[in-house]
């Protein structure tokens, strides 16, 4: 019986059952399915019932879910949507201001230099998986604000990578302009070259493949090839030091205009995969958190850190958006949309913990801050911005 409970089949069935429970809960409280899945993960995870833990199997499935989700989201955008200069301005301020806020908060609570630097770095990140999924659910993914969020978040991921590199070198005492420049060059090189190869090479090859006898005989052949490319891009992004989800997103953007006649639709097939694996990803975020590790001091620090995390993104991204001509509603939508830290900040915290640069208390605070900021955005979107009229500025 114990071996059956540990089997892959049982674990997969259990995770999908939890995803379904998340949908039921979301319908009861009139919130996003994303919120429902995360809350169910909290309920069954170490924080409350302790029925399931964040195993390597759960981690692997969650990682696949994030990659597939961003691949699907990429189909909603074209290259012009993520290469605007205004997004660069929003992204830069959206990294600098949260870093200062996180560092200052940690120092105020008496943490040492290394911990404070890592806290600041954790606050620079933005997890677009959460915001993009919620915008997709409510049919707002093609708005000007949504495009700004996605474009800025990609830039944020690059800048967060640079911030992490600076942080580790700074704590070790060997930071240099050369190391910073190398990280930035690799990240930009991957996005530019990977996007160009996908847009002008792979996508056209897929269209030629669709006209072949092989595609007419096996309509699923092209879909399998496209998914292979998506995971290949994710792997290459990891090798470049970027998050794998950025690579998957770039692949999706490159395939946006692909027209198929004989093959199964790549976007439709990927969306079916997303339904399964992205649901597990959101459940896993709840499982990852453990409220039992909190102490009274850490709880106070967590509350302050979460408020600072939200405020610095709203200010750091919302104000520049407003200054560049966006309406007040769009500016706030962008600010709150950039607030979720999600798995990105959790990864930063894990690096700090594994290297001995932060303690368990700081680690738990960053993980729970990531979770709380992840929950806030869907609630704010559904109950504030998108209940009534929407101010659309393209």
N, C-alpha and C positions, 0 to 999 in steps of 0.2 A: 504493500500500500504506500509506503514511504517513497519507494522508487517511482511509483506512478505519479505521486505528487510533485516529484522533482523533474519529471519528464518534460521535454520541450512542448509536446502536445498539450499537456495540462497547463503549463505556464502561459502558452499562447491563448488557450481558451479562457483562462482566468483574466488575462489582460484585456481581451476583447469584451468579456463580461463587464469588467470595470468601465470600459469605454461606453458601453450601452447604458450602464448605470449613470454615467456622467450626462448622457443625453436626457435621461429621465429626470435627473435632478435639475438640469438646466431648464427644462420645460416647466418644472414646478416653480422655480424662482424667477422665471422669465429673463434668463441671462443667456449669454453665449455658451455654446457647447464646450468651448475652450475652458470657461470657468467651471462648468460642471465636471469636466474630466479632471482638472487640477484639484478640485475640492474632494472628489472621490478618492484620488490618489492620497491626499492628506488623511482621509478617514481610515483607509486600510493600511497606510504606511506606518513607519516607526513612530510618528507623532501621536497617533491615537490607538488604533486597534492592534497594530504590529503584525498584520496578517501577511504582509509581503514586504520585501526589502529590495533595495536597488542593486540587483545582482548584475553580473556581467552580461547575462542574457537580456535583461531589461534595458541595460545601457546600450547594447548593440541595436536592439529594435528601435529604441528612442532615437538613436543617431540616424538610422535609416529613415525614420519618420521625418526628421528635420530636413534631411537632404531631399526627399521626395516632395515635401511640402514646398520648399523654395524652388524646386524645379518647375512645379506646377504654377507657382506664383509668377515665375519668369515669363510664362506664356502671355501674361497680361500686359507686358511692357515691350517697348522697342528700345533700341540703343539710345535714341534721342532723349528718352525719358530719364535716363540716369547719368547723362553727361553734361548737364547744365552747370554753368559756373556758379550760379546762385546756390546750388546744393553744396558746393565746396565751402562757401562762406558759412552756411548753416552748420555743416559738418564740423568745421574747425572750431567754431565757438561752442558747438554742442559737445566737444571733447574737453576743451580747456576749462570751461566753467565747472562742469561736474568734477573734474580732477581736483581743482582747487577746493571745491566744496567738500569732497570726500576726505581729502588730506586734512583740511582745517577741522572737520568734525572729529576725526580720529585723534588729532593732537589735543583738541579740547577735552576729550574724554581720557586723556593721559596715556595713550598708546605710544609705543616707541616709533622711531623714524621709519624703520622697515615696514612695520604694520601700517602706519599712516600712508606710506607711499603706495602700498598694495591696495588699500581701501580706495584711495583716489583713482588708481588705475581701474579697479573693478567698476567704478561709477562712470567711466568713459564709454563703456560698451553699450551697444543697443542690439536687442534681439528682434529682428524684423519678422521672425516666424510668427510670433504671437499677434502683433499688430496687423500684419498682412492677412493672416487667416481670419481675423475678426472683420476686417474691411471686406474681404471676399464673401463672408457669410451674409453681410448686410447689403451687398451689391454696391459698394462705394470704392471699389478698387481702381476705377478709371477716373476718379476725380483728380483735380490738380493737387490737392493736399496729399492724397495717397501716393501719387507719383513722386512728390517731393520727399515724402517719408522714406520710400524705397531707395531713391537715389541718394539721399543723405545718409541712410543707414549703411549702404555699401561703402561710402566714403568713411563713415564712422568706424567700420570694421577695420579698414586699413590703418586709420589713425590710432585705433585702440591697440592694434598689433605693434605699431611703433612705440606707443606708450608702455606696453608690456616689456618690449625690448629695452627701453630706456630704464624702466623700473628695475629689472633684474641686473642690468649693468651698473646702475646707480648704487644699488644696495651692495653689490660686489665691489664697487669702487673702481670699475674700469669702463665707464661710459665714454664714448667717443663719437665724433661727428661721422666718421667712416662707417661705424656699425649701424648708426641710425639711417644713414643714406642707403646702405645696402639693403636693409629691411624694406624701406620705402620703395626702392627701385624694383625689388623682386615683386612686391605686391602690385604696383602699377603695371609692371611688365606683364604679369599674368593676366590682369583684367583686359588690357589693350590687345595683347597678342591672342589670348584665349577667345576674346569676343570676336576679333577679326577672323580667326580660323574657323570658328563656329558659324559665323554669319556668311562668310564668302566661300568657305570650303565644305564643312561638314553638312550644312543645311542643303546646299546644292547637290552634294553627293547623295543625300537622302532622297531628294526629288528624282534624281536619275535612277536610283535603286528602285524607287516606287514604280518606274516604268518598265522594269525588267521582268523577264519570265518568272524568275524566282519569286518576286513579290506577288505576281498574279497567282502563283501556285500556293504560296504560303503568305497570306495577308498579314500575319503577325510578325513576319521577319523584320520589317522596318521598325516596328515598335520595340522589339528586343534590342535592335541596334541602337536606337535612340536612348534607351535606358542605360545601355552600356556606356554610351558617351557621357551621360549625366553623372554616373558614378565615377567615370574616369576624370571628369573635370573636378569633381569633389576631391578625389585623391590628389590630383595635381595641386589644387589649392592648399591642401594640407601640407604637401611637400614644400610649397612656397611660404609656409608659415601662416597662411590665411585660414579662416574657418572653412571647412568643407562645404557648408551651406552656401557660401558665396560662389564657389565654383559651380554648384548645381544651379544657382540662380542665373549665372552668366550663360550656362548651357541652355536654360529655358528661354532666355532673352534671344539667344541666337536662333532658336527654332521657331520663334514667334510667327514668322511669315511663311513657314513651310506649307506647301499645298500638296496633298496626297489624293490620288484617285483610286488606286488599287489596294492600298494597304489600310489596315486598321488605324484609326485616328490616334496619334501619339498622345495628344492632350487628354483625350477621353480615357485612354488606358491608364495614363499616369494619375489621373484624378481618382480612379478606382483604387489604385495602390495607396494614394494619399489618405483616402477615407480610413483605411485599415491602420497604416503605420503612423500617421500624424496623430490619430486618436491615442495610440500608445505613448507617443512622445509627450502629449499633454498630461496624461495620467502619471507618467514617470516624474514630471516636475513636482507633483505633489508627494510622490513616494520619496523623492530625494531629500526633502526637508525633514528635520527631526526637532520638534519643539522641546523634547525632553532635555536637550543639551543646553537650554537657556537658563541663565541665572538672572536675578533681579537687575544687576548692573548691565548685563548684556541686553536685556529686554529694553531698558531705557536707551541704550546706545542704538539698538535696532530701530526703535521708533524714530529717533532723531535722524539716523542714517537714511531711512526710507523717505522721510519728508524732504531731506536735502536732495536725495536722488531724484525725486519727482520734480522738485522746484528748480533744480539746476538745469534739467533738460527742458522744462517748459520755458525757462528764461533764456537758456543758451541757444535753443533752437527756435522758440516762438518769437522772440524779439527780433532776430535777424530776418525771419520770414515776414514779419509785420513791416519792418523797415524797407523791405524790397517790394512792397506794394500789395501783399496778400491781405485779405480782410481779416478782421479780428477772430472770427470763428475758425477760419483756415489756419491761422497762426497758432491758435490754441490746440487745434486738432493735431498739427505737426508736433507741437511741444509734448503733448500727452502721448502721441504715437511713438515718440522716440524714448519714452520713459522706461518701457520694459527692458530689464537687463537679461532676464531669462538664463539660458544655459551659458551664454558668453561670460557673464560675470562669475558664474559658478566655476567655470574652467579656470579663470584667473585666480579665484580663491583656492582651488585645488592645487594649482602650481605653487602658490605661496605656502600652503600647508605642507605639501610634499617636500619642499625645499627647506622647511623649518623656519621660514621668515615670518610667518604669522602663527598664532596659537589657535586652538580649537574654538575658543570663544569668538574670535574675529571671523574665523571660517564660517561658523554657524550663522553669525549675524549677516555676512555677505550673502550666503545661500538663501536665507529667509527674506532678506531685502530684495533679492532677485525675484523670489516668488511673489512677494507682495506687490512689487512694481508690475509684475506680469499680470496680476489679477486686477489692478486698478484700471488699466487702460480699457479692457473690454467693458467694465462697469460704467466708466465715464462716457465711453462712446455710445453705448446703448441707452443710457439713462439721462444723458445730457445733450450731446451734440446732435444725435440722429433721431431724436424723438419728434422733432418738428421740422421747420424749414431748414434747408441746408444752403449755406452760402458757397456757391461753386465758382472758383476763380481759376481758370485754366492758365 
